[in-house]
Amino acid sequence: MNGKDHTVRTDADHVFPLAPRQLVLALDHAISFEREDFLEGPSNAKALALIERWPDWPDRLAVLVGPEGSGKSHLAAIWAQMTGARILSAKLLGETDLPHAFATGALVVEDLEPEGLNERALFHLINMAREQQVDVLLTARTAPASFAVSIRDLGSRLRVLPVVALEAPDDALLRQLIVKLAADRQLAVDEALVTYLANRIERSFASARAAIALLDEEALRQHRPVTRALAAELFRQP
């Protein structure tokens, strides 16, 4: 690196400085979306139940809502494997041949968000799914009913879509998540480290992922094992 100071955010309120450090090559880490790798807990029980009760759904369309990293994509992948559904980014709706996308009788539309929403394409998708009796699972960070859309009929359709929310993890699930994220990076973590992190990071999937990524990165840069001592240096509170 160039010797400048660097900072890392460890929670919502505090930013702590890190010493200058050498560059480490960023590597991709495999994440399994198999059913057996999904971590269950009270925060995602309703969402998992929705996936597992298919095809006995109250509607042809359903929405999974939750913050980044809460497990929406994992559940969508499980459902796609069950149904043979294709997985489509919501940003590509306007460029998608819907008859082709509906060929298997099921479709996942990921990351629906109000910014940049192609309203006509979404309106067309909802109407065609109902007409052709295609099951559609949508994922979003916020409930589509809250989207400010200009097409009135689209707004009315979004308001009646069944929505299941994924909540913040409880303590037990957060600890399991820390262990799993470390395992995904082939890191061995002990109970002392897991407890230390669980008590200091924000109770969210994104914070757990960021914490493990930071520990991994710093361990590589400093040529040190991932331990509670390293975590204490990175996540100490004033």
N, C-alpha and C positions, 0 to 999 in steps of 0.2 A: 504494500500500500504506500501512500505518499506521505505518511507521517501525521496527517490531520487527525484530530480527535473524532471519535465516532460515538453515537448514542444508540441506545436500545430502549424501547418502551416496554416496561414490565407490567404495568397495570394502567388503569384509566387515568391516574393522577400524577404519576411520577415518571421521569425520564432519568436514567442513570448513565454516566459516561463509561465508555470502555477504552482501554488503552489501545494505541495503534497496533495493528496486527498484520500479519502476512496474508496474502490472498490464498484462498483454498478453492479448488475447483468444485463448483456446484454439481452434484449428481442427482439424477432422478431416482426416486425410491418407489418401488412397486407397491401398489395398494390393491388389496384383494377386495372385490365386490361380491364374493360368494356369500350365500346365506349363512354359512357356519361362521363367517368372520364378522357378522353384524353384532354389535354389542347392544344387548337389550337392557332397558331400564324404564322406570316410570315416565321419563321425559319423552320416550318414543314409542311407548306401548300401544297407544291408539293408532299411530301411523303404521306400525308393523301389523297390527290387527287388520287394518284396511287392506294392506297388500295381501295378507294371507287369506282373507275371506273372499277374494276374487274367485269366481265371477259373480258372486252374490253381492253385488254393489247396489246401492240405492239409486244410482244414476250411471249413465254411460261414461260420464266424465267425473274426475275427482282431482283435487288439488292437495299437494303436500306443501306446507308452508313452514319455514324455519330459517334461522340465521345461517350464515356461511359455515360450512363444515358440520352441520347438525345431523347429517346422514341422509339427506334427501336423495342425493345421487346414488348412494348405496342401495336404498330402498327401491329407487327407480330401476336400477340394474337388476335387482332380484326379481322385480315384477316383469321386466323385459324378458328375462330368461324363462319365467313361467309362461308367458303369453306369446313369445316370439316377436314382441314389439320391436320396431325400429326406434332408435333414440335420436331426437332432432333438437338442435338448439333453437330456442324461440327467435333468435336473431335471423334465422334462415327461413322463417315462415313464408315470407313474401317470395322466396325463390324456390319453393318446394312444390313438386307435383303431388298433390294430395292423394289422388287415386293410387299412385305408386306407393306413397308412404303408408296408405291404409291397407296395403295388399295382404298383410298378415291378420288383419282384423283388430289390431291393437297398435297404439303409438304412444311414445313418451315425448313430451315437449318440455325441455329443461330450461330453467332460468328465465321464466317469464317476469318481466319488469316493466313498469310504466314508461320509463325513459326509452325513447326510440321504438316504442311498440307499433307494430304494423297492425292497426286496428282492423282494417278490411280483411287482411289475411287471417287474423284470429277469429273474426266473426264468421268467415267462410268455413274455417276448420270446425268450429263448434256446430254450425248448421249441418255440414256434410257428415260429421261423425254421428249425429243423431239420425240423419236420414239413412245412412248406410249401416247403422248399428255397429259402429266401431268403438271400442273402448279406448279412452284417452286418459293418461295420467300426466298432469302438469305439475311442475315444481316452481316455487317462487319464494322470495324472502318475505313478502307481505301478501296478504289476501288480495286476490284480483278484484274483489268487490270494492276495494279502496282506490282502485285506479281511476283517475280522472280521464275519461274517454269522451270523445266528441260524438261517436256513433251511439245514439240513445239505445237502440236495440241491443247493441253489444253490452252496454252497461247493465241492462236488465238481465242478460244471460249470465254475466259474471257474478251478479249478486246471488244467483240461485245455485251456483256450483257448490257441491259439497266440499268442505275444506277441513283438513285435519292438520293440526299444528304440532311441530316438534319443539319441545321446550328446552331450557338450559339443563344440563345434566346434574343429577344429584351427586353427592359425595362419592358414593360407591361407583357410579358409572364414570365419573371423572377420573377416578383412580384406575379403573380398567382401561379407559381411553389412553391415559398416559403410558401404561404398560404396553398397549397394542401399538401406539405410535412409535415407541422406542423399538419394539420388536420389528416393525416394518423397516427400520433403519439398521437392524441387526445390532442394537444396543442392549446391553444387559443392565437393568436397573434394579436396585434393591428397595426394600420397604421404606428405608429412611429417606431416600431420594424422592420416592413417590409421595410420601407424606409431606415432605418439605414443599414440593411443587404444588400439591393440591391445596395447601394452606396459604399459598402466596400469589397464585395466578388468578385472573378473573375466571369465574365459573362459566366457561364457554368452550366449545369445541375448537374455535379458532385460536383462542389463547393457549390451549393445550398443544395444538399443533405448532404454534409459533415457539413455544417454550422448548419443546423437544428439538425443533430444528436449530434453535440457537445453541442449545447444549451440544448438539452434534457438531455444529460448525466450530464452536469454541474449542471443543475437545480435539478436533483435527488440527486447528491452528496452533494450539498450545502443546500438542503431542501429549495430552493427558487423558486419563479415563473419565468417563461420565460418572461423576459421583456427587454426593450431597455437598461436598466442599466446593466443587465447581459451581453447583447451583447457587450456593450461598453467596459466592462472589458476584454472580450475574443477577440474582433476584433479591439481594438484601434490601431491607426496608430502612428508611432513615429513622 
